[in-house]
């Protein structure tokens, strides 16, 4: 019973950490990209940054960090 609860807890922690860390890294990435590039207005009158592609690196980083935080750190200690 406790093993099942630990697995569910670790899985939920992984998902929550993945979303939070991923959104934080993507936020920092968008800030750094917008600082280096100036905005311009295209023919339709919409402001464009000139950047159309983003990396997948923040997704990979957040997967690795979330995995280590939720599965590799011993949050639950076994009683001897």
C-alpha positions in Angstrom: 0.0 0.0 0.0 2.7 2.4 1.0 4.8 1.5 -2.1 1.9 2.3 -4.3 1.4 5.7 -2.6 5.1 6.5 -3.0 5.0 5.6 -6.7 2.0 7.9 -7.2 3.6 10.6 -5.2 6.8 10.5 -7.1 5.0 10.4 -10.5 2.9 13.5 -9.5 6.0 15.3 -8.2 7.7 14.5 -11.5 4.8 16.0 -13.6 4.5 19.1 -11.4 8.2 19.7 -11.4 8.4 19.2 -15.1 5.7 21.8 -15.8 7.1 24.3 -13.3 10.8 24.0 -14.3 10.0 23.9 -18.0 7.8 27.0 -17.9 10.5 28.8 -15.9 13.2 27.9 -18.3 11.1 28.8 -21.3 10.2 32.2 -19.6 14.0 32.9 -19.2 14.6 31.9 -22.8 11.9 34.2 -24.1 13.3 37.1 -22.0 16.8 36.6 -23.3 15.6 36.3 -26.9 13.5 39.5 -26.7 16.4 41.5 -25.2 18.7 40.8 -28.1 16.2 41.4 -30.9 14.2 44.5 -31.7 10.6 44.4 -32.5 9.4 45.4 -36.0 5.9 45.8 -37.5 5.2 43.6 -40.5 2.8 44.3 -43.4 -0.3 43.2 -41.4 0.5 45.6 -38.5 1.4 42.9 -36.0 4.6 43.3 -34.0 7.1 40.6 -34.7 10.3 39.7 -33.0 12.0 38.1 -36.0 12.4 34.8 -34.2 10.2 32.0 -35.4 11.9 29.0 -33.9 12.5 28.0 -30.3 14.7 25.2 -28.9 13.7 21.9 -27.4 16.6 22.3 -24.9 14.4 23.6 -22.1 12.2 20.6 -22.3 15.1 18.2 -22.1 16.6 20.1 -19.2 13.4 20.2 -17.2 12.9 16.4 -17.8 16.4 15.6 -16.5 16.1 17.9 -13.5 12.6 16.7 -12.6 13.7 13.1 -12.9 16.6 13.6 -10.5 14.5 15.7 -8.0 11.7 13.2 -7.9 13.3 9.8 -8.3 17.0 10.0 -7.3 16.8 12.0 -4.1 15.7 9.7 -1.2 12.8 11.7 0.1 11.5 8.7 2.1 13.9 7.0 4.5 13.4 3.3 5.2 13.1 2.4 8.9 15.8 0.0 10.0 
